[in-house]
């Protein structure tokens, strides 16, 4: 997997879009910045979304990870 694009969600939290083995599908993960490293924050999922459509990525993250945001 290779990092394709990132979208800042809130300070120190980003959506990261990675390539997958399946053509046209991307892994979308929310990551937090800790001690100089980006680390997974919750679940990840695959999507056929345009990897550079920031609005779509933000929307997917909001709905996909809404339980995580409520816990924080």
PyMOL Python script that loads the backbone (N, CA, C, O; Angstrom):
from pymol import cmd

cmd.read_pdbstr("""\
ATOM      1  N   UNK A   1       0.843  -1.180   0.000  1.00  0.00           N
ATOM      2  CA  UNK A   1       0.000   0.000   0.000  1.00  0.00           C
ATOM      3  C   UNK A   1       0.882   1.235   0.000  1.00  0.00           C
ATOM      4  O   UNK A   1       1.901   1.300   0.688  1.00  0.00           O
ATOM      5  N   UNK A   2       0.471   2.195  -0.775  1.00  0.00           N
ATOM      6  CA  UNK A   2       1.185   3.465  -0.830  1.00  0.00           C
ATOM      7  C   UNK A   2       0.226   4.597  -0.490  1.00  0.00           C
ATOM      8  O   UNK A   2      -0.934   4.584  -0.902  1.00  0.00           O
ATOM      9  N   UNK A   3       0.713   5.566   0.257  1.00  0.00           N
ATOM     10  CA  UNK A   3      -0.076   6.737   0.588  1.00  0.00           C
ATOM     11  C   UNK A   3      -0.287   7.563  -0.678  1.00  0.00           C
ATOM     12  O   UNK A   3       0.669   7.892  -1.381  1.00  0.00           O
ATOM     13  N   UNK A   4      -1.552   7.896  -0.965  1.00  0.00           N
ATOM     14  CA  UNK A   4      -1.896   8.649  -2.160  1.00  0.00           C
ATOM     15  C   UNK A   4      -2.183  10.111  -1.821  1.00  0.00           C
ATOM     16  O   UNK A   4      -1.739  11.019  -2.524  1.00  0.00           O
ATOM     17  N   UNK A   5      -2.934  10.328  -0.734  1.00  0.00           N
ATOM     18  CA  UNK A   5      -3.420  11.673  -0.425  1.00  0.00           C
ATOM     19  C   UNK A   5      -3.822  11.720   1.039  1.00  0.00           C
ATOM     20  O   UNK A   5      -4.173  10.696   1.625  1.00  0.00           O
ATOM     21  N   UNK A   6      -3.771  12.912   1.632  1.00  0.00           N
ATOM     22  CA  UNK A   6      -4.275  13.098   2.994  1.00  0.00           C
ATOM     23  C   UNK A   6      -5.193  14.310   3.038  1.00  0.00           C
ATOM     24  O   UNK A   6      -5.078  15.233   2.231  1.00  0.00           O
ATOM     25  N   UNK A   7      -6.109  14.281   4.004  1.00  0.00           N
ATOM     26  CA  UNK A   7      -7.027  15.391   4.232  1.00  0.00           C
ATOM     27  C   UNK A   7      -7.018  15.676   5.729  1.00  0.00           C
ATOM     28  O   UNK A   7      -7.307  14.790   6.532  1.00  0.00           O
ATOM     29  N   UNK A   8      -6.689  16.910   6.107  1.00  0.00           N
ATOM     30  CA  UNK A   8      -6.722  17.293   7.521  1.00  0.00           C
ATOM     31  C   UNK A   8      -8.172  17.320   7.997  1.00  0.00           C
ATOM     32  O   UNK A   8      -9.031  17.930   7.360  1.00  0.00           O
ATOM     33  N   UNK A   9      -8.437  16.656   9.116  1.00  0.00           N
ATOM     34  CA  UNK A   9      -9.789  16.639   9.674  1.00  0.00           C
ATOM     35  C   UNK A   9      -9.902  17.619  10.829  1.00  0.00           C
ATOM     36  O   UNK A   9     -10.782  18.479  10.829  1.00  0.00           O
ATOM     37  N   UNK A  10      -9.038  17.501  11.793  1.00  0.00           N
ATOM     38  CA  UNK A  10      -8.887  18.416  12.928  1.00  0.00           C
ATOM     39  C   UNK A  10      -7.396  18.442  13.229  1.00  0.00           C
ATOM     40  O   UNK A  10      -6.657  17.628  12.676  1.00  0.00           O
ATOM     41  N   UNK A  11      -6.919  19.354  14.094  1.00  0.00           N
ATOM     42  CA  UNK A  11      -5.490  19.365  14.389  1.00  0.00           C
ATOM     43  C   UNK A  11      -4.984  17.988  14.839  1.00  0.00           C
ATOM     44  O   UNK A  11      -5.578  17.350  15.709  1.00  0.00           O
ATOM     45  N   UNK A  12      -3.898  17.549  14.242  1.00  0.00           N
ATOM     46  CA  UNK A  12      -3.242  16.263  14.547  1.00  0.00           C
ATOM     47  C   UNK A  12      -4.051  15.029  14.162  1.00  0.00           C
ATOM     48  O   UNK A  12      -3.733  13.925  14.605  1.00  0.00           O
ATOM     49  N   UNK A  13      -5.078  15.191  13.357  1.00  0.00           N
ATOM     50  CA  UNK A  13      -5.875  14.053  12.868  1.00  0.00           C
ATOM     51  C   UNK A  13      -6.086  14.243  11.367  1.00  0.00           C
ATOM     52  O   UNK A  13      -6.462  15.322  10.909  1.00  0.00           O
ATOM     53  N   UNK A  14      -5.837  13.185  10.621  1.00  0.00           N
ATOM     54  CA  UNK A  14      -6.001  13.260   9.166  1.00  0.00           C
ATOM     55  C   UNK A  14      -6.693  12.019   8.641  1.00  0.00           C
ATOM     56  O   UNK A  14      -6.697  10.963   9.273  1.00  0.00           O
ATOM     57  N   UNK A  15      -7.285  12.181   7.452  1.00  0.00           N
ATOM     58  CA  UNK A  15      -7.752  11.041   6.682  1.00  0.00           C
ATOM     59  C   UNK A  15      -6.626  10.715   5.720  1.00  0.00           C
ATOM     60  O   UNK A  15      -6.106  11.607   5.048  1.00  0.00           O
ATOM     61  N   UNK A  16      -6.248   9.467   5.646  1.00  0.00           N
ATOM     62  CA  UNK A  16      -5.175   9.032   4.752  1.00  0.00           C
ATOM     63  C   UNK A  16      -5.758   8.059   3.729  1.00  0.00           C
ATOM     64  O   UNK A  16      -6.462   7.114   4.085  1.00  0.00           O
ATOM     65  N   UNK A  17      -5.459   8.302   2.472  1.00  0.00           N
ATOM     66  CA  UNK A  17      -5.945   7.458   1.387  1.00  0.00           C
ATOM     67  C   UNK A  17      -4.760   6.659   0.853  1.00  0.00           C
ATOM     68  O   UNK A  17      -3.745   7.228   0.451  1.00  0.00           O
ATOM     69  N   UNK A  18      -4.900   5.341   0.854  1.00  0.00           N
ATOM     70  CA  UNK A  18      -3.847   4.445   0.398  1.00  0.00           C
ATOM     71  C   UNK A  18      -4.324   3.626  -0.791  1.00  0.00           C
ATOM     72  O   UNK A  18      -5.519   3.369  -0.933  1.00  0.00           O
ATOM     73  N   UNK A  19      -3.398   3.218  -1.643  1.00  0.00           N
ATOM     74  CA  UNK A  19      -3.732   2.307  -2.737  1.00  0.00           C
ATOM     75  C   UNK A  19      -4.031   0.925  -2.165  1.00  0.00           C
ATOM     76  O   UNK A  19      -3.624   0.597  -1.050  1.00  0.00           O
ATOM     77  N   UNK A  20      -4.751   0.122  -2.949  1.00  0.00           N
ATOM     78  CA  UNK A  20      -4.991  -1.282  -2.592  1.00  0.00           C
ATOM     79  C   UNK A  20      -4.655  -2.131  -3.816  1.00  0.00           C
ATOM     80  O   UNK A  20      -4.344  -1.604  -4.884  1.00  0.00           O
ATOM     81  N   UNK A  21      -4.720  -3.435  -3.649  1.00  0.00           N
ATOM     82  CA  UNK A  21      -4.460  -4.342  -4.773  1.00  0.00           C
ATOM     83  C   UNK A  21      -5.612  -4.325  -5.779  1.00  0.00           C
ATOM     84  O   UNK A  21      -5.431  -4.715  -6.933  1.00  0.00           O
ATOM     85  N   UNK A  22      -6.784  -3.881  -5.352  1.00  0.00           N
ATOM     86  CA  UNK A  22      -7.953  -3.845  -6.237  1.00  0.00           C
ATOM     87  C   UNK A  22      -7.969  -2.530  -7.015  1.00  0.00           C
ATOM     88  O   UNK A  22      -8.014  -1.460  -6.407  1.00  0.00           O
ATOM     89  N   UNK A  23      -7.935  -2.590  -8.328  1.00  0.00           N
ATOM     90  CA  UNK A  23      -7.954  -1.363  -9.131  1.00  0.00           C
ATOM     91  C   UNK A  23      -9.199  -0.519  -8.847  1.00  0.00           C
ATOM     92  O   UNK A  23     -10.313  -1.040  -8.801  1.00  0.00           O
ATOM     93  N   UNK A  24      -9.000   0.779  -8.658  1.00  0.00           N
ATOM     94  CA  UNK A  24     -10.124   1.678  -8.437  1.00  0.00           C
ATOM     95  C   UNK A  24     -10.655   1.706  -7.019  1.00  0.00           C
ATOM     96  O   UNK A  24     -11.627   2.410  -6.743  1.00  0.00           O
ATOM     97  N   UNK A  25     -10.039   0.953  -6.108  1.00  0.00           N
ATOM     98  CA  UNK A  25     -10.471   0.960  -4.695  1.00  0.00           C
ATOM     99  C   UNK A  25      -9.315   1.470  -3.856  1.00  0.00           C
ATOM    100  O   UNK A  25      -8.147   1.195  -4.128  1.00  0.00           O
ATOM    101  N   UNK A  26      -9.675   2.220  -2.832  1.00  0.00           N
ATOM    102  CA  UNK A  26      -8.677   2.832  -1.965  1.00  0.00           C
ATOM    103  C   UNK A  26      -9.003   2.540  -0.514  1.00  0.00           C
ATOM    104  O   UNK A  26     -10.170   2.423  -0.141  1.00  0.00           O
ATOM    105  N   UNK A  27      -7.973   2.423   0.298  1.00  0.00           N
ATOM    106  CA  UNK A  27      -8.147   2.247   1.739  1.00  0.00           C
ATOM    107  C   UNK A  27      -8.185   3.629   2.354  1.00  0.00           C
ATOM    108  O   UNK A  27      -7.280   4.437   2.141  1.00  0.00           O
ATOM    109  N   UNK A  28      -9.226   3.902   3.114  1.00  0.00           N
ATOM    110  CA  UNK A  28      -9.392   5.178   3.783  1.00  0.00           C
ATOM    111  C   UNK A  28      -9.240   4.946   5.277  1.00  0.00           C
ATOM    112  O   UNK A  28      -9.992   4.171   5.867  1.00  0.00           O
ATOM    113  N   UNK A  29      -8.271   5.614   5.890  1.00  0.00           N
ATOM    114  CA  UNK A  29      -7.999   5.429   7.307  1.00  0.00           C
ATOM    115  C   UNK A  29      -7.889   6.785   7.996  1.00  0.00           C
ATOM    116  O   UNK A  29      -7.404   7.751   7.407  1.00  0.00           O
ATOM    117  N   UNK A  30      -8.341   6.850   9.240  1.00  0.00           N
ATOM    118  CA  UNK A  30      -8.142   8.043  10.055  1.00  0.00           C
ATOM    119  C   UNK A  30      -6.907   7.790  10.904  1.00  0.00           C
ATOM    120  O   UNK A  30      -6.764   6.738  11.526  1.00  0.00           O
ATOM    121  N   UNK A  31      -6.015   8.781  10.917  1.00  0.00           N
ATOM    122  CA  UNK A  31      -4.753   8.645  11.648  1.00  0.00           C
ATOM    123  C   UNK A  31      -4.540   9.849  12.553  1.00  0.00           C
ATOM    124  O   UNK A  31      -4.923  10.971  12.223  1.00  0.00           O
ATOM    125  N   UNK A  32      -3.911   9.588  13.718  1.00  0.00           N
ATOM    126  CA  UNK A  32      -3.564  10.637  14.667  1.00  0.00           C
ATOM    127  C   UNK A  32      -2.052  10.785  14.726  1.00  0.00           C
ATOM    128  O   UNK A  32      -1.316   9.810  14.568  1.00  0.00           O
ATOM    129  N   UNK A  33      -1.596  12.003  14.954  1.00  0.00           N
ATOM    130  CA  UNK A  33      -0.164  12.292  15.039  1.00  0.00           C
ATOM    131  C   UNK A  33       0.276  12.197  16.496  1.00  0.00           C
ATOM    132  O   UNK A  33      -0.198  12.955  17.343  1.00  0.00           O
ATOM    133  N   UNK A  34       1.189  11.259  16.790  1.00  0.00           N
ATOM    134  CA  UNK A  34       1.702  11.042  18.144  1.00  0.00           C
ATOM    135  C   UNK A  34       3.209  10.900  18.099  1.00  0.00           C
ATOM    136  O   UNK A  34       3.724  10.025  17.404  1.00  0.00           O
ATOM    137  N   UNK A  35       3.914  11.729  18.815  1.00  0.00           N
ATOM    138  CA  UNK A  35       5.360  11.580  18.947  1.00  0.00           C
ATOM    139  C   UNK A  35       6.114  11.537  17.629  1.00  0.00           C
ATOM    140  O   UNK A  35       7.084  10.790  17.500  1.00  0.00           O
ATOM    141  N   UNK A  36       5.696  12.308  16.668  1.00  0.00           N
ATOM    142  CA  UNK A  36       6.384  12.349  15.387  1.00  0.00           C
ATOM    143  C   UNK A  36       5.946  11.310  14.377  1.00  0.00           C
ATOM    144  O   UNK A  36       6.524  11.227  13.293  1.00  0.00           O
ATOM    145  N   UNK A  37       4.924  10.505  14.708  1.00  0.00           N
ATOM    146  CA  UNK A  37       4.445   9.448  13.806  1.00  0.00           C
ATOM    147  C   UNK A  37       2.933   9.534  13.641  1.00  0.00           C
ATOM    148  O   UNK A  37       2.211   9.911  14.563  1.00  0.00           O
ATOM    149  N   UNK A  38       2.471   9.175  12.444  1.00  0.00           N
ATOM    150  CA  UNK A  38       1.039   9.039  12.211  1.00  0.00           C
ATOM    151  C   UNK A  38       0.644   7.615  12.562  1.00  0.00           C
ATOM    152  O   UNK A  38       1.235   6.660  12.058  1.00  0.00           O
ATOM    153  N   UNK A  39      -0.367   7.468  13.437  1.00  0.00           N
ATOM    154  CA  UNK A  39      -0.815   6.157  13.908  1.00  0.00           C
ATOM    155  C   UNK A  39      -2.296   5.982  13.613  1.00  0.00           C
ATOM    156  O   UNK A  39      -3.039   6.963  13.591  1.00  0.00           O
ATOM    157  N   UNK A  40      -2.744   4.730  13.382  1.00  0.00           N
ATOM    158  CA  UNK A  40      -4.166   4.478  13.134  1.00  0.00           C
ATOM    159  C   UNK A  40      -5.022   4.927  14.314  1.00  0.00           C
ATOM    160  O   UNK A  40      -4.635   4.773  15.473  1.00  0.00           O
ATOM    161  N   UNK A  41      -6.177   5.478  14.006  1.00  0.00           N
ATOM    162  CA  UNK A  41      -7.129   5.907  15.030  1.00  0.00           C
ATOM    163  C   UNK A  41      -8.488   5.327  14.676  1.00  0.00           C
ATOM    164  O   UNK A  41      -9.294   5.993  14.026  1.00  0.00           O
ATOM    165  N   UNK A  42      -8.749   4.114  15.088  1.00  0.00           N
ATOM    166  CA  UNK A  42     -10.025   3.490  14.773  1.00  0.00           C
ATOM    167  C   UNK A  42      -9.927   2.588  13.555  1.00  0.00           C
ATOM    168  O   UNK A  42      -8.843   2.165  13.151  1.00  0.00           O
ATOM    169  N   UNK A  43     -11.078   2.309  12.988  1.00  0.00           N
ATOM    170  CA  UNK A  43     -11.178   1.396  11.851  1.00  0.00           C
ATOM    171  C   UNK A  43     -10.767   2.064  10.548  1.00  0.00           C
ATOM    172  O   UNK A  43     -10.601   3.281  10.472  1.00  0.00           O
ATOM    173  N   UNK A  44     -10.611   1.247   9.546  1.00  0.00           N
ATOM    174  CA  UNK A  44     -10.352   1.722   8.183  1.00  0.00           C
ATOM    175  C   UNK A  44     -11.295   0.971   7.255  1.00  0.00           C
ATOM    176  O   UNK A  44     -11.824  -0.079   7.620  1.00  0.00           O
ATOM    177  N   UNK A  45     -11.503   1.498   6.074  1.00  0.00           N
ATOM    178  CA  UNK A  45     -12.377   0.832   5.127  1.00  0.00           C
ATOM    179  C   UNK A  45     -11.975   1.152   3.707  1.00  0.00           C
ATOM    180  O   UNK A  45     -11.258   2.120   3.456  1.00  0.00           O
ATOM    181  N   UNK A  46     -12.444   0.328   2.773  1.00  0.00           N
ATOM    182  CA  UNK A  46     -12.128   0.570   1.368  1.00  0.00           C
ATOM    183  C   UNK A  46     -13.294   1.270   0.690  1.00  0.00           C
ATOM    184  O   UNK A  46     -14.450   1.112   1.083  1.00  0.00           O
ATOM    185  N   UNK A  47     -12.970   2.041  -0.327  1.00  0.00           N
ATOM    186  CA  UNK A  47     -13.974   2.817  -1.041  1.00  0.00           C
ATOM    187  C   UNK A  47     -13.510   3.072  -2.471  1.00  0.00           C
ATOM    188  O   UNK A  47     -12.307   3.105  -2.731  1.00  0.00           O
ATOM    189  N   UNK A  48     -14.448   3.252  -3.401  1.00  0.00           N
ATOM    190  CA  UNK A  48     -14.081   3.599  -4.773  1.00  0.00           C
ATOM    191  C   UNK A  48     -14.010   5.114  -4.987  1.00  0.00           C
ATOM    192  O   UNK A  48     -13.904   5.564  -6.127  1.00  0.00           O
ATOM    193  N   UNK A  49     -14.065   5.907  -3.911  1.00  0.00           N
ATOM    194  CA  UNK A  49     -14.086   7.368  -4.027  1.00  0.00           C
ATOM    195  C   UNK A  49     -12.835   7.890  -4.737  1.00  0.00           C
ATOM    196  O   UNK A  49     -11.767   7.282  -4.667  1.00  0.00           O
ATOM    197  N   UNK A  50     -12.986   9.017  -5.414  1.00  0.00           N
ATOM    198  CA  UNK A  50     -11.848   9.704  -6.028  1.00  0.00           C
ATOM    199  C   UNK A  50     -10.883  10.059  -4.897  1.00  0.00           C
ATOM    200  O   UNK A  50     -11.275  10.776  -3.976  1.00  0.00           O
ATOM    201  N   UNK A  51      -9.642   9.587  -4.932  1.00  0.00           N
ATOM    202  CA  UNK A  51      -8.729   9.805  -3.808  1.00  0.00           C
ATOM    203  C   UNK A  51      -8.351  11.263  -3.587  1.00  0.00           C
ATOM    204  O   UNK A  51      -7.718  11.583  -2.580  1.00  0.00           O
ATOM    205  N   UNK A  52      -8.722  12.156  -4.503  1.00  0.00           N
ATOM    206  CA  UNK A  52      -8.400  13.571  -4.350  1.00  0.00           C
ATOM    207  C   UNK A  52      -9.633  14.442  -4.120  1.00  0.00           C
ATOM    208  O   UNK A  52      -9.547  15.669  -4.157  1.00  0.00           O
ATOM    209  N   UNK A  53     -10.780  13.804  -3.884  1.00  0.00           N
ATOM    210  CA  UNK A  53     -12.023  14.531  -3.593  1.00  0.00           C
ATOM    211  C   UNK A  53     -12.103  14.743  -2.080  1.00  0.00           C
ATOM    212  O   UNK A  53     -12.658  13.917  -1.355  1.00  0.00           O
ATOM    213  N   UNK A  54     -11.544  15.856  -1.617  1.00  0.00           N
ATOM    214  CA  UNK A  54     -11.462  16.118  -0.178  1.00  0.00           C
ATOM    215  C   UNK A  54     -12.819  16.138   0.512  1.00  0.00           C
ATOM    216  O   UNK A  54     -12.950  15.644   1.632  1.00  0.00           O
ATOM    217  N   UNK A  55     -13.831  16.704  -0.144  1.00  0.00           N
ATOM    218  CA  UNK A  55     -15.166  16.782   0.462  1.00  0.00           C
ATOM    219  C   UNK A  55     -15.748  15.384   0.656  1.00  0.00           C
ATOM    220  O   UNK A  55     -16.307  15.092   1.713  1.00  0.00           O
ATOM    221  N   UNK A  56     -15.626  14.522  -0.344  1.00  0.00           N
ATOM    222  CA  UNK A  56     -16.136  13.150  -0.227  1.00  0.00           C
ATOM    223  C   UNK A  56     -15.385  12.392   0.867  1.00  0.00           C
ATOM    224  O   UNK A  56     -15.999  11.667   1.650  1.00  0.00           O
ATOM    225  N   UNK A  57     -14.085  12.550   0.927  1.00  0.00           N
ATOM    226  CA  UNK A  57     -13.282  11.856   1.944  1.00  0.00           C
ATOM    227  C   UNK A  57     -13.671  12.328   3.340  1.00  0.00           C
ATOM    228  O   UNK A  57     -13.840  11.513   4.247  1.00  0.00           O
ATOM    229  N   UNK A  58     -13.811  13.626   3.512  1.00  0.00           N
ATOM    230  CA  UNK A  58     -14.218  14.175   4.804  1.00  0.00           C
ATOM    231  C   UNK A  58     -15.585  13.625   5.205  1.00  0.00           C
ATOM    232  O   UNK A  58     -15.783  13.235   6.356  1.00  0.00           O
ATOM    233  N   UNK A  59     -16.527  13.591   4.263  1.00  0.00           N
ATOM    234  CA  UNK A  59     -17.871  13.089   4.547  1.00  0.00           C
ATOM    235  C   UNK A  59     -17.858  11.616   4.931  1.00  0.00           C
ATOM    236  O   UNK A  59     -18.530  11.215   5.881  1.00  0.00           O
ATOM    237  N   UNK A  60     -17.101  10.815   4.203  1.00  0.00           N
ATOM    238  CA  UNK A  60     -17.001   9.383   4.521  1.00  0.00           C
ATOM    239  C   UNK A  60     -16.440   9.212   5.924  1.00  0.00           C
ATOM    240  O   UNK A  60     -16.961   8.417   6.706  1.00  0.00           O
ATOM    241  N   UNK A  61     -15.389   9.946   6.250  1.00  0.00           N
ATOM    242  CA  UNK A  61     -14.780   9.834   7.576  1.00  0.00           C
ATOM    243  C   UNK A  61     -15.756  10.237   8.662  1.00  0.00           C
ATOM    244  O   UNK A  61     -15.823   9.592   9.709  1.00  0.00           O
ATOM    245  N   UNK A  62     -16.505  11.287   8.427  1.00  0.00           N
ATOM    246  CA  UNK A  62     -17.464  11.744   9.427  1.00  0.00           C
ATOM    247  C   UNK A  62     -18.475  10.653   9.745  1.00  0.00           C
ATOM    248  O   UNK A  62     -18.752  10.389  10.915  1.00  0.00           O
ATOM    249  N   UNK A  63     -19.030  10.015   8.716  1.00  0.00           N
ATOM    250  CA  UNK A  63     -20.036   8.976   8.938  1.00  0.00           C
ATOM    251  C   UNK A  63     -19.417   7.648   9.354  1.00  0.00           C
ATOM    252  O   UNK A  63     -19.965   6.951  10.209  1.00  0.00           O
ATOM    253  N   UNK A  64     -18.299   7.296   8.768  1.00  0.00           N
ATOM    254  CA  UNK A  64     -17.666   6.012   9.057  1.00  0.00           C
ATOM    255  C   UNK A  64     -17.122   5.963  10.485  1.00  0.00           C
ATOM    256  O   UNK A  64     -17.114   4.908  11.119  1.00  0.00           O
ATOM    257  N   UNK A  65     -16.672   7.108  10.978  1.00  0.00           N
ATOM    258  CA  UNK A  65     -16.018   7.136  12.283  1.00  0.00           C
ATOM    259  C   UNK A  65     -16.783   7.973  13.301  1.00  0.00           C
ATOM    260  O   UNK A  65     -16.187   8.467  14.258  1.00  0.00           O
ATOM    261  N   UNK A  66     -18.086   8.141  13.114  1.00  0.00           N
ATOM    262  CA  UNK A  66     -18.864   8.991  14.014  1.00  0.00           C
ATOM    263  C   UNK A  66     -18.827   8.485  15.457  1.00  0.00           C
ATOM    264  O   UNK A  66     -18.852   9.298  16.380  1.00  0.00           O
ATOM    265  N   UNK A  67     -18.769   7.174  15.680  1.00  0.00           N
ATOM    266  CA  UNK A  67     -18.669   6.647  17.039  1.00  0.00           C
ATOM    267  C   UNK A  67     -17.363   7.073  17.694  1.00  0.00           C
ATOM    268  O   UNK A  67     -17.329   7.381  18.885  1.00  0.00           O
ATOM    269  N   UNK A  68     -16.279   7.091  16.903  1.00  0.00           N
ATOM    270  CA  UNK A  68     -14.985   7.509  17.423  1.00  0.00           C
ATOM    271  C   UNK A  68     -15.025   8.978  17.847  1.00  0.00           C
ATOM    272  O   UNK A  68     -14.544   9.331  18.923  1.00  0.00           O
ATOM    273  N   UNK A  69     -15.600   9.830  16.997  1.00  0.00           N
ATOM    274  CA  UNK A  69     -15.628  11.265  17.314  1.00  0.00           C
ATOM    275  C   UNK A  69     -16.441  11.511  18.577  1.00  0.00           C
ATOM    276  O   UNK A  69     -16.066  12.354  19.391  1.00  0.00           O
ATOM    277  N   UNK A  70     -17.554  10.789  18.759  1.00  0.00           N
ATOM    278  CA  UNK A  70     -18.377  10.966  19.953  1.00  0.00           C
ATOM    279  C   UNK A  70     -17.636  10.530  21.210  1.00  0.00           C
ATOM    280  O   UNK A  70     -17.839  11.115  22.274  1.00  0.00           O
ATOM    281  N   UNK A  71     -16.784   9.516  21.111  1.00  0.00           N
ATOM    282  CA  UNK A  71     -16.037   9.017  22.271  1.00  0.00           C
ATOM    283  C   UNK A  71     -14.958  10.003  22.694  1.00  0.00           C
ATOM    284  O   UNK A  71     -14.606  10.067  23.872  1.00  0.00           O
ATOM    285  N   UNK A  72     -14.434  10.767  21.754  1.00  0.00           N
ATOM    286  CA  UNK A  72     -13.384  11.734  22.070  1.00  0.00           C
ATOM    287  C   UNK A  72     -14.024  12.933  22.649  1.00  0.00           C
ATOM    288  O   UNK A  72     -13.336  13.893  22.996  1.00  0.00           O
TER     289      UNK A  72
END
""", "prot")
cmd.dss("prot")
cmd.show_as("cartoon", "prot")
cmd.util.cbc("prot")
cmd.orient("prot")
